[in-house]
């Protein structure tokens, strides 16, 4: 019935010399770009932030994620007691610290 089209299609299809790699190469390249530009920098920032939080000691000036400025009065395993203006003391989680100014 459509014999000439079938012959043309059969002649034009040849096996790829790269096999299945040619199909997965764009996917691998996209994953590599995501890793290099998104995942890896985020891991570096998280590692730096974790080191900053672990290095908090008494007397450091800190800012919380909520914008509260205070001076570290006491450091516990998972929390920090901040001395805020006027002798007010607040207990906050270490993970809520945004920056440390020694």
N, CA, C and O atoms as a Tinker XYZ file with bonds, in Angstrom:
   408  protein
     1  N      0.815000   -1.188000    0.000000    73     2
     2  CA     0.000000    0.000000    0.000000    64     1     3
     3  C      0.864000    1.260000    0.000000    63     2     4     5
     4  O      0.854000    2.015000   -0.972000    81     3
     5  N      1.614000    1.494000    1.083000    73     3     6
     6  CA     2.522000    2.635000    1.146000    64     5     7
     7  C      3.956000    2.132000    1.078000    63     6     8     9
     8  O      4.808000    2.521000    1.878000    81     7
     9  N      4.193000    1.296000    0.150000    73     7    10
    10  CA     5.469000    0.631000    0.033000    64     9    11
    11  C      6.646000    1.592000   -0.166000    63    10    12    13
    12  O      7.679000    1.357000    0.460000    81    11
    13  N      6.585000    2.647000   -0.978000    73    11    14
    14  CA     7.737000    3.542000   -1.145000    64    13    15
    15  C      8.116000    4.269000    0.142000    63    14    16    17
    16  O      9.301000    4.483000    0.403000    81    15
    17  N      7.132000    4.650000    0.945000    73    15    18
    18  CA     7.431000    5.338000    2.214000    64    17    19
    19  C      8.122000    4.375000    3.174000    63    18    20    21
    20  O      9.069000    4.757000    3.861000    81    19
    21  N      7.661000    3.146000    3.222000    73    19    22
    22  CA     8.270000    2.152000    4.104000    64    21    23
    23  C      9.718000    1.899000    3.710000    63    22    24    25
    24  O     10.572000    1.733000    4.582000    81    23
    25  N     10.005000    1.867000    2.438000    73    23    26
    26  CA    11.373000    1.649000    1.972000    64    25    27
    27  C     12.258000    2.828000    2.355000    63    26    28    29
    28  O     13.394000    2.635000    2.787000    81    27
    29  N     11.747000    4.045000    2.203000    73    27    30
    30  CA    12.529000    5.244000    2.545000    64    29    31
    31  C     12.821000    5.278000    4.041000    63    30    32    33
    32  O     13.943000    5.576000    4.449000    81    31
    33  N     11.818000    4.977000    4.855000    73    31    34
    34  CA    12.019000    4.981000    6.299000    64    33    35
    35  C     13.005000    3.906000    6.736000    63    34    36    37
    36  O     13.806000    4.138000    7.641000    81    35
    37  N     12.961000    2.762000    6.122000    73    35    38
    38  CA    13.891000    1.697000    6.482000    64    37    39
    39  C     15.315000    2.052000    6.092000    63    38    40    41
    40  O     16.255000    1.724000    6.816000    81    39
    41  N     15.482000    2.706000    4.979000    73    39    42
    42  CA    16.823000    3.064000    4.530000    64    41    43
    43  C     17.417000    4.179000    5.377000    63    42    44    45
    44  O     18.623000    4.192000    5.621000    81    43
    45  N     16.584000    5.121000    5.830000    73    43    46
    46  CA    17.117000    6.262000    6.569000    64    45    47
    47  C     17.437000    5.925000    8.021000    63    46    48    49
    48  O     18.234000    6.622000    8.648000    81    47
    49  N     16.843000    4.887000    8.562000    73    47    50
    50  CA    17.114000    4.564000    9.961000    64    49    51
    51  C     18.336000    3.659000   10.046000    63    50    52    53
    52  O     18.332000    2.518000    9.584000    81    51
    53  N     19.379000    4.214000   10.654000    73    51    54
    54  CA    20.593000    3.430000   10.859000    64    53    55
    55  C     20.901000    3.441000   12.350000    63    54    56    57
    56  O     20.552000    4.403000   13.035000    81    55
    57  N     21.527000    2.428000   12.858000    73    55    58
    58  CA    21.827000    2.402000   14.288000    64    57    59
    59  C     22.817000    3.509000   14.652000    63    58    60    61
    60  O     23.770000    3.782000   13.922000    81    59
    61  N     22.568000    4.128000   15.784000    73    59    62
    62  CA    23.426000    5.210000   16.255000    64    61    63
    63  C     24.753000    4.635000   16.747000    63    62    64    65
    64  O     24.761000    3.615000   17.437000    81    63
    65  N     25.859000    5.263000   16.410000    73    63    66
    66  CA    27.150000    4.749000   16.884000    64    65    67
    67  C     27.330000    4.924000   18.395000    63    66    68    69
    68  O     28.151000    4.236000   19.000000    81    67
    69  N     26.563000    5.847000   19.013000    73    67    70
    70  CA    26.699000    6.107000   20.445000    64    69    71
    71  C     25.737000    5.278000   21.287000    63    70    72    73
    72  O     25.855000    5.267000   22.512000    81    71
    73  N     24.814000    4.603000   20.680000    73    71    74
    74  CA    23.855000    3.775000   21.412000    64    73    75
    75  C     22.901000    4.637000   22.231000    63    74    76    77
    76  O     22.406000    5.654000   21.745000    81    75
    77  N     22.647000    4.237000   23.457000    73    75    78
    78  CA    21.711000    4.944000   24.330000    64    77    79
    79  C     22.303000    6.180000   24.976000    63    78    80    81
    80  O     21.569000    6.992000   25.540000    81    79
    81  N     23.620000    6.340000   24.903000    73    79    82
    82  CA    24.263000    7.498000   25.517000    64    81    83
    83  C     23.782000    8.802000   24.910000    63    82    84    85
    84  O     23.637000    9.801000   25.614000    81    83
    85  N     23.537000    8.800000   23.633000    73    83    86
    86  CA    23.096000   10.005000   22.945000    64    85    87
    87  C     21.754000   10.485000   23.499000    63    86    88    89
    88  O     21.490000   11.687000   23.513000    81    87
    89  N     20.924000    9.585000   23.943000    73    87    90
    90  CA    19.623000    9.951000   24.474000    64    89    91
    91  C     19.746000   10.511000   25.898000    63    90    92    93
    92  O     18.980000   11.397000   26.274000    81    91
    93  N     20.690000   10.012000   26.685000    73    91    94
    94  CA    20.822000   10.431000   28.073000    64    93    95
    95  C     21.804000   11.583000   28.275000    63    94    96    97
    96  O     21.849000   12.154000   29.364000    81    95
    97  N     22.573000   11.933000   27.285000    73    95    98
    98  CA    23.563000   12.990000   27.418000    64    97    99
    99  C     22.950000   14.338000   27.799000    63    98   100   101
   100  O     23.474000   14.982000   28.708000    81    99
   101  N     21.880000   14.801000   27.164000    73    99   102
   102  CA    21.285000   16.076000   27.599000    64   101   103
   103  C     20.796000   16.036000   29.045000    63   102   104   105
   104  O     20.937000   17.018000   29.774000    81   103
   105  N     20.231000   14.924000   29.458000    73   103   106
   106  CA    19.765000   14.785000   30.834000    64   105   107
   107  C     20.935000   14.849000   31.814000    63   106   108   109
   108  O     20.830000   15.484000   32.863000    81   107
   109  N     22.034000   14.205000   31.483000    73   107   110
   110  CA    23.222000   14.251000   32.334000    64   109   111
   111  C     23.807000   15.658000   32.405000    63   110   112   113
   112  O     24.252000   16.096000   33.466000    81   111
   113  N     23.804000   16.360000   31.284000    73   111   114
   114  CA    24.314000   17.735000   31.273000    64   113   115
   115  C     23.450000   18.656000   32.129000    63   114   116   117
   116  O     23.974000   19.508000   32.846000    81   115
   117  N     22.142000   18.493000   32.060000    73   115   118
   118  CA    21.245000   19.313000   32.883000    64   117   119
   119  C     21.486000   19.028000   34.363000    63   118   120   121
   120  O     21.537000   19.956000   35.170000    81   119
   121  N     21.633000   17.764000   34.722000    73   119   122
   122  CA    21.910000   17.415000   36.114000    64   121   123
   123  C     23.239000   18.010000   36.576000    63   122   124   125
   124  O     23.335000   18.502000   37.700000    81   123
   125  N     24.247000   17.970000   35.735000    73   123   126
   126  CA    25.551000   18.534000   36.077000    64   125   127
   127  C     25.455000   20.039000   36.310000    63   126   128   129
   128  O     26.045000   20.559000   37.257000    81   127
   129  N     24.719000   20.733000   35.458000    73   127   130
   130  CA    24.544000   22.184000   35.618000    64   129   131
   131  C     23.812000   22.485000   36.927000    63   130   132   133
   132  O     24.218000   23.382000   37.666000    81   131
   133  N     22.745000   21.750000   37.222000    73   131   134
   134  CA    22.030000   21.954000   38.480000    64   133   135
   135  C     22.947000   21.711000   39.668000    63   134   136   137
   136  O     22.919000   22.473000   40.634000    81   135
   137  N     23.752000   20.673000   39.612000    73   135   138
   138  CA    24.642000   20.369000   40.726000    64   137   139
   139  C     25.667000   21.478000   40.924000    63   138   140   141
   140  O     25.892000   21.924000   42.049000    81   139
   141  N     26.288000   21.922000   39.839000    73   139   142
   142  CA    27.355000   22.914000   39.958000    64   141   143
   143  C     26.851000   24.301000   40.340000    63   142   144   145
   144  O     27.538000   25.024000   41.063000    81   143
   145  N     25.676000   24.684000   39.873000    73   143   146
   146  CA    25.213000   26.049000   40.094000    64   145   147
   147  C     24.152000   26.192000   41.176000    63   146   148   149
   148  O     23.882000   27.310000   41.614000    81   147
   149  N     23.542000   25.098000   41.623000    73   147   150
   150  CA    22.490000   25.220000   42.629000    64   149   151
   151  C     22.807000   24.398000   43.876000    63   150   152   153
   152  O     22.836000   24.939000   44.981000    81   151
   153  N     23.040000   23.120000   43.713000    73   151   154
   154  CA    23.184000   22.236000   44.868000    64   153   155
   155  C     24.500000   22.479000   45.606000    63   154   156   157
   156  O     24.505000   22.618000   46.829000    81   155
   157  N     25.598000   22.532000   44.887000    73   155   158
   158  CA    26.911000   22.681000   45.526000    64   157   159
   159  C     27.063000   24.008000   46.280000    63   158   160   161
   160  O     27.537000   23.993000   47.417000    81   159
   161  N     26.683000   25.156000   45.697000    73   159   162
   162  CA    26.774000   26.402000   46.466000    64   161   163
   163  C     25.879000   26.397000   47.713000    63   162   164   165
   164  O     26.255000   26.952000   48.745000    81   163
   165  N     24.703000   25.777000   47.621000    73   163   166
   166  CA    23.820000   25.700000   48.781000    64   165   167
   167  C     24.458000   24.869000   49.888000    63   166   168   169
   168  O     24.338000   25.214000   51.064000    81   167
   169  N     25.130000   23.786000   49.530000    73   167   170
   170  CA    25.810000   22.964000   50.529000    64   169   171
   171  C     26.938000   23.744000   51.199000    63   170   172   173
   172  O     27.149000   23.619000   52.405000    81   171
   173  N     27.661000   24.546000   50.424000    73   171   174
   174  CA    28.739000   25.361000   50.992000    64   173   175
   175  C     28.190000   26.390000   51.969000    63   174   176   177
   176  O     28.745000   26.581000   53.051000    81   175
   177  N     27.086000   27.061000   51.588000    73   175   178
   178  CA    26.478000   28.056000   52.480000    64   177   179
   179  C     25.988000   27.406000   53.770000    63   178   180   181
   180  O     26.177000   27.958000   54.854000    81   179
   181  N     25.366000   26.247000   53.660000    73   179   182
   182  CA    24.851000   25.552000   54.839000    64   181   183
   183  C     25.991000   25.108000   55.757000    63   182   184   185
   184  O     25.865000   25.183000   56.980000    81   183
   185  N     27.084000   24.654000   55.186000    73   183   186
   186  CA    28.243000   24.242000   55.980000    64   185   187
   187  C     28.842000   25.444000   56.720000    63   186   188   189
   188  O     29.208000   25.337000   57.890000    81   187
   189  N     28.937000   26.579000   56.036000    73   187   190
   190  CA    29.474000   27.795000   56.644000    64   189   191
   191  C     28.560000   28.290000   57.765000    63   190   192   193
   192  O     29.036000   28.719000   58.816000    81   191
   193  N     27.242000   28.229000   57.537000    73   191   194
   194  CA    26.272000   28.670000   58.544000    64   193   195
   195  C     26.325000   27.768000   59.776000    63   194   196   197
   196  O     26.254000   28.253000   60.906000    81   195
   197  N     26.449000   26.468000   59.562000    73   195   198
   198  CA    26.527000   25.521000   60.675000    64   197   199
   199  C     27.779000   25.782000   61.516000    63   198   200   201
   200  O     27.726000   25.731000   62.744000    81   199
   201  N     28.895000   26.058000   60.857000    73   199   202
   202  CA    30.136000   26.368000   61.576000    64   201   203
   203  C     29.990000   27.660000   62.364000    63   202   204   205
   204  O     30.500000   27.765000   63.479000    81   203
   205  N     29.293000   28.652000   61.794000    73   203   206
   206  CA    29.067000   29.922000   62.482000    64   205   207
   207  C     28.239000   29.697000   63.745000    63   206   208   209
   208  O     28.555000   30.247000   64.800000    81   207
   209  N     27.193000   28.900000   63.644000    73   207   210
   210  CA    26.320000   28.654000   64.793000    64   209   211
   211  C     27.057000   27.876000   65.881000    63   210   212   213
   212  O     26.881000   28.154000   67.067000    81   211
   213  N     27.873000   26.914000   65.490000    73   211   214
   214  CA    28.616000   26.125000   66.476000    64   213   215
   215  C     29.698000   26.955000   67.173000    63   214   216   217
   216  O     30.105000   26.623000   68.287000    81   215
   217  N     30.163000   28.021000   66.537000    73   215   218
   218  CA    31.234000   28.837000   67.104000    64   217   219
   219  C     30.715000   29.953000   68.008000    63   218   220   221
   220  O     31.514000   30.736000   68.522000    81   219
   221  N     29.415000   30.050000   68.214000    73   219   222
   222  CA    28.851000   31.102000   69.064000    64   221   223
   223  C     29.318000   30.891000   70.498000    63   222   224   225
   224  O     29.276000   29.781000   71.027000    81   223
   225  N     29.763000   31.982000   71.112000    73   223   226
   226  CA    30.214000   31.906000   72.499000    64   225   227
   227  C     29.693000   33.115000   73.273000    63   226   228   229
   228  O     29.164000   34.058000   72.686000    81   227
   229  N     29.847000   33.075000   74.572000    73   227   230
   230  CA    29.372000   34.156000   75.431000    64   229   231
   231  C     30.072000   35.465000   75.060000    63   230   232   233
   232  O     31.287000   35.506000   74.868000    81   231
   233  N     29.280000   36.522000   74.965000    73   231   234
   234  CA    29.815000   37.839000   74.637000    64   233   235
   235  C     29.668000   38.219000   73.176000    63   234   236   237
   236  O     29.846000   39.386000   72.828000    81   235
   237  N     29.348000   37.270000   72.316000    73   235   238
   238  CA    29.146000   37.575000   70.893000    64   237   239
   239  C     27.861000   38.374000   70.703000    63   238   240   241
   240  O     26.867000   38.155000   71.395000    81   239
   241  N     27.902000   39.285000   69.770000    73   239   242
   242  CA    26.690000   40.014000   69.391000    64   241   243
   243  C     26.073000   39.286000   68.209000    63   242   244   245
   244  O     26.754000   38.985000   67.228000    81   243
   245  N     24.778000   39.004000   68.309000    73   243   246
   246  CA    24.097000   38.224000   67.283000    64   245   247
   247  C     22.816000   38.925000   66.841000    63   246   248   249
   248  O     22.279000   39.791000   67.533000    81   247
   249  N     22.351000   38.519000   65.665000    73   247   250
   250  CA    21.064000   38.958000   65.135000    64   249   251
   251  C     20.282000   37.696000   64.794000    63   250   252   253
   252  O     20.795000   36.801000   64.123000    81   251
   253  N     19.037000   37.632000   65.262000    73   251   254
   254  CA    18.210000   36.462000   64.970000    64   253   255
   255  C     17.530000   36.635000   63.620000    63   254   256   257
   256  O     17.568000   37.711000   63.023000    81   255
   257  N     16.910000   35.564000   63.150000    73   255   258
   258  CA    16.185000   35.615000   61.880000    64   257   259
   259  C     15.001000   36.567000   61.968000    63   258   260   261
   260  O     14.555000   37.092000   60.948000    81   259
   261  N     14.490000   36.797000   63.164000    73   259   262
   262  CA    13.379000   37.728000   63.361000    64   261   263
   263  C     13.829000   39.170000   63.485000    63   262   264   265
   264  O     12.993000   40.067000   63.593000    81   263
   265  N     15.137000   39.414000   63.470000    73   263   266
   266  CA    15.659000   40.777000   63.526000    64   265   267
   267  C     15.982000   41.267000   64.922000    63   266   268   269
   268  O     16.223000   42.460000   65.106000    81   267
   269  N     15.995000   40.393000   65.907000    73   267   270
   270  CA    16.302000   40.785000   67.280000    64   269   271
   271  C     17.815000   40.810000   67.456000    63   270   272   273
   272  O     18.506000   39.832000   67.169000    81   271
   273  N     18.314000   41.944000   67.934000    73   271   274
   274  CA    19.743000   42.106000   68.201000    64   273   275
   275  C     19.976000   41.851000   69.683000    63   274   276   277
   276  O     19.193000   42.291000   70.525000    81   275
   277  N     21.035000   41.150000   69.995000    73   275   278
   278  CA    21.337000   40.882000   71.389000    64   277   279
   279  C     22.755000   40.389000   71.568000    63   278   280   281
   280  O     23.479000   40.115000   70.612000    81   279
   281  N     23.120000   40.288000   72.838000    73   279   282
   282  CA    24.446000   39.809000   73.207000    64   281   283
   283  C     24.266000   38.447000   73.875000    63   282   284   285
   284  O     23.385000   38.278000   74.719000    81   283
   285  N     25.092000   37.486000   73.500000    73   283   286
   286  CA    24.966000   36.128000   74.029000    64   285   287
   287  C     25.361000   36.122000   75.501000    63   286   288   289
   288  O     26.462000   36.528000   75.871000    81   287
   289  N     24.431000   35.649000   76.333000    73   287   290
   290  CA    24.673000   35.561000   77.770000    64   289   291
   291  C     25.046000   34.134000   78.169000    63   290   292   293
   292  O     25.904000   33.924000   79.026000    81   291
   293  N     24.386000   33.152000   77.533000    73   291   294
   294  CA    24.635000   31.750000   77.859000    64   293   295
   295  C     24.378000   30.903000   76.616000    63   294   296   297
   296  O     23.457000   31.178000   75.847000    81   295
   297  N     25.198000   29.875000   76.426000    73   295   298
   298  CA    25.047000   28.974000   75.283000    64   297   299
   299  C     24.755000   27.572000   75.806000    63   298   300   301
   300  O     25.511000   27.025000   76.608000    81   299
   301  N     23.644000   27.000000   75.338000    73   299   302
   302  CA    23.291000   25.618000   75.669000    64   301   303
   303  C     23.520000   24.752000   74.442000    63   302   304   305
   304  O     24.060000   25.205000   73.433000    81   303
   305  N     23.100000   23.503000   74.547000    73   303   306
   306  CA    23.299000   22.574000   73.436000    64   305   307
   307  C     22.535000   22.995000   72.182000    63   306   308   309
   308  O     23.076000   22.948000   71.077000    81   307
   309  N     21.283000   23.404000   72.353000    73   307   310
   310  CA    20.476000   23.762000   71.183000    64   309   311
   311  C     19.890000   25.164000   71.251000    63   310   312   313
   312  O     19.191000   25.582000   70.328000    81   311
   313  N     20.160000   25.894000   72.321000    73   311   314
   314  CA    19.591000   27.239000   72.448000    64   313   315
   315  C     20.633000   28.220000   72.966000    63   314   316   317
   316  O     21.706000   27.842000   73.437000    81   315
   317  N     20.273000   29.490000   72.860000    73   315   318
   318  CA    21.153000   30.574000   73.284000    64   317   319
   319  C     20.315000   31.549000   74.103000    63   318   320   321
   320  O     19.185000   31.864000   73.730000    81   319
   321  N     20.860000   32.026000   75.211000    73   319   322
   322  CA    20.191000   33.035000   76.019000    64   321   323
   323  C     20.777000   34.384000   75.634000    63   322   324   325
   324  O     21.971000   34.629000   75.806000    81   323
   325  N     19.921000   35.258000   75.110000    73   323   326
   326  CA    20.366000   36.567000   74.645000    64   325   327
   327  C     20.035000   37.630000   75.673000    63   326   328   329
   328  O     18.964000   37.613000   76.280000    81   327
   329  N     20.963000   38.555000   75.863000    73   327   330
   330  CA    20.732000   39.727000   76.702000    64   329   331
   331  C     20.372000   40.867000   75.761000    63   330   332   333
   332  O     21.217000   41.385000   75.031000    81   331
   333  N     19.094000   41.246000   75.794000    73   331   334
   334  CA    18.602000   42.292000   74.911000    64   333   335
   335  C     18.623000   43.605000   75.686000    63   334   336   337
   336  O     18.831000   43.590000   76.899000    81   335
   337  N     18.420000   44.708000   75.041000    73   335   338
   338  CA    18.461000   46.036000   75.647000    64   337   339
   339  C     17.581000   46.114000   76.895000    63   338   340   341
   340  O     16.458000   45.611000   76.907000    81   339
   341  N     18.100000   46.746000   77.933000    73   339   342
   342  CA    17.329000   46.936000   79.155000    64   341   343
   343  C     17.360000   45.746000   80.092000    63   342   344   345
   344  O     16.512000   45.653000   80.979000    81   343
   345  N     18.294000   44.844000   79.933000    73   343   346
   346  CA    18.416000   43.693000   80.816000    64   345   347
   347  C     17.423000   42.581000   80.547000    63   346   348   349
   348  O     17.316000   41.646000   81.341000    81   347
   349  N     16.709000   42.659000   79.465000    73   347   350
   350  CA    15.757000   41.606000   79.099000    64   349   351
   351  C     16.531000   40.438000   78.502000    63   350   352   353
   352  O     17.422000   40.618000   77.671000    81   351
   353  N     16.166000   39.229000   78.947000    73   351   354
   354  CA    16.835000   38.035000   78.426000    64   353   355
   355  C     15.832000   37.202000   77.645000    63   354   356   357
   356  O     14.711000   36.966000   78.096000    81   355
   357  N     16.254000   36.762000   76.466000    73   355   358
   358  CA    15.431000   35.924000   75.598000    64   357   359
   359  C     16.178000   34.639000   75.282000    63   358   360   361
   360  O     17.380000   34.656000   75.014000    81   359
   361  N     15.454000   33.522000   75.317000    73   359   362
   362  CA    16.048000   32.249000   74.917000    64   361   363
   363  C     15.567000   31.946000   73.503000    63   362   364   365
   364  O     14.365000   31.894000   73.242000    81   363
   365  N     16.516000   31.747000   72.599000    73   363   366
   366  CA    16.194000   31.435000   71.204000    64   365   367
   367  C     16.965000   30.183000   70.788000    63   366   368   369
   368  O     17.992000   29.846000   71.375000    81   367
   369  N     16.455000   29.513000   69.777000    73   367   370
   370  CA    17.135000   28.343000   69.229000    64   369   371
   371  C     18.373000   28.792000   68.448000    63   370   372   373
   372  O     18.383000   29.866000   67.847000    81   371
   373  N     19.392000   27.977000   68.463000    73   371   374
   374  CA    20.606000   28.304000   67.711000    64   373   375
   375  C     20.321000   28.428000   66.217000    63   374   376   377
   376  O     20.928000   29.249000   65.530000    81   375
   377  N     19.397000   27.610000   65.718000    73   375   378
   378  CA    19.080000   27.640000   64.290000    64   377   379
   379  C     18.415000   28.937000   63.860000    63   378   380   381
   380  O     18.359000   29.229000   62.665000    81   379
   381  N     17.907000   29.725000   64.807000    73   379   382
   382  CA    17.259000   30.983000   64.438000    64   381   383
   383  C     18.250000   32.142000   64.350000    63   382   384   385
   384  O     17.850000   33.264000   64.041000    81   383
   385  N     19.518000   31.897000   64.611000    73   383   386
   386  CA    20.522000   32.955000   64.498000    64   385   387
   387  C     20.843000   33.200000   63.027000    63   386   388   389
   388  O     21.140000   32.273000   62.273000    81   387
   389  N     20.776000   34.470000   62.640000    73   387   390
   390  CA    21.042000   34.820000   61.244000    64   389   391
   391  C     22.493000   35.241000   61.042000    63   390   392   393
   392  O     23.107000   34.896000   60.032000    81   391
   393  N     23.043000   35.987000   62.004000    73   391   394
   394  CA    24.435000   36.408000   61.865000    64   393   395
   395  C     25.060000   36.573000   63.242000    63   394   396   397
   396  O     24.369000   36.802000   64.234000    81   395
   397  N     26.375000   36.452000   63.279000    73   395   398
   398  CA    27.143000   36.587000   64.514000    64   397   399
   399  C     28.194000   37.653000   64.285000    63   398   400   401
   400  O     28.945000   37.610000   63.310000    81   399
   401  N     28.235000   38.616000   65.205000    73   399   402
   402  CA    29.252000   39.668000   65.152000    64   401   403
   403  C     30.071000   39.559000   66.423000    63   402   404   405
   404  O     29.603000   39.926000   67.501000    81   403
   405  N     31.286000   39.059000   66.303000    73   403   406
   406  CA    32.120000   38.838000   67.489000    64   405   407
   407  C     32.715000   40.109000   67.996000    63   406   408
   408  O     33.443000   40.096000   68.989000    81   407
